[in-house]
């Protein structure tokens, strides 16, 4: 296995931990779904999944994760677009 392949697989595992871990913490009441920690875990996890799935030519998963990241970024930016 090449260094690049090891990096891509590591990124994929980190993505899994970030997304599933933040989801579990949310379900257990440890973090809120609109907290910055939860949102950032989903942004970074989603971006890492984009890298991993694109590398593996899993394009449907790549698209889903791009949308996942866009949704998370939208939640992060929501306060900036609220009408006063």
SULMO-V61609 format. One record per backbone hydrogen bond with DSSP energy under -1.0 kcal/mol. NH is the residue of the N-H (numbers start at 1). CO is the residue of the C=O. E is the energy in kcal/mol with one decimal. If there is no record, write none. Layout:
NH_CO_E + NH_CO_E
//
This chain:
6_2_-2.2 + 7_3_-2.4 + 8_4_-2.7 + 9_5_-2.4 + 10_6_-2.5 + 11_7_-2.6 + 12_8_-2.0 + 13_9_-2.2 + 14_10_-2.5 + 15_11_-2.4 + 16_12_-2.0 + 17_13_-2.3 + 18_14_-2.6 + 19_15_-2.6 + 20_16_-2.4 + 21_17_-1.9 + 22_18_-2.0 + 23_19_-2.0 + 24_20_-2.6 + 25_21_-2.5 + 26_22_-2.0 + 27_23_-2.5 + 28_24_-2.2 + 29_26_-1.4 + 30_25_-2.8 + 31_25_-1.1 + 35_32_-1.7 + 39_35_-2.5 + 40_36_-3.0 + 41_37_-2.3 + 42_38_-1.8 + 43_39_-2.3 + 44_40_-2.8 + 45_41_-2.3 + 46_42_-2.3 + 47_43_-2.6 + 48_44_-2.6 + 49_45_-2.3 + 50_46_-2.3 + 51_47_-2.1 + 52_48_-2.5 + 53_49_-3.3 + 54_50_-2.3 + 55_51_-2.1 + 56_52_-1.6 + 57_54_-1.6 + 58_53_-3.1 + 59_57_-1.3 + 62_58_-2.0 + 63_59_-2.5 + 64_60_-2.2 + 65_61_-2.3 + 66_62_-2.0 + 67_63_-2.3 + 68_64_-2.4 + 69_65_-2.2 + 70_66_-2.2 + 71_67_-2.6 + 72_68_-2.1 + 73_69_-2.8 + 74_70_-2.5 + 75_71_-2.0 + 76_72_-2.0 + 77_73_-2.2 + 78_74_-1.2 + 80_77_-1.6 + 81_78_-1.5
//
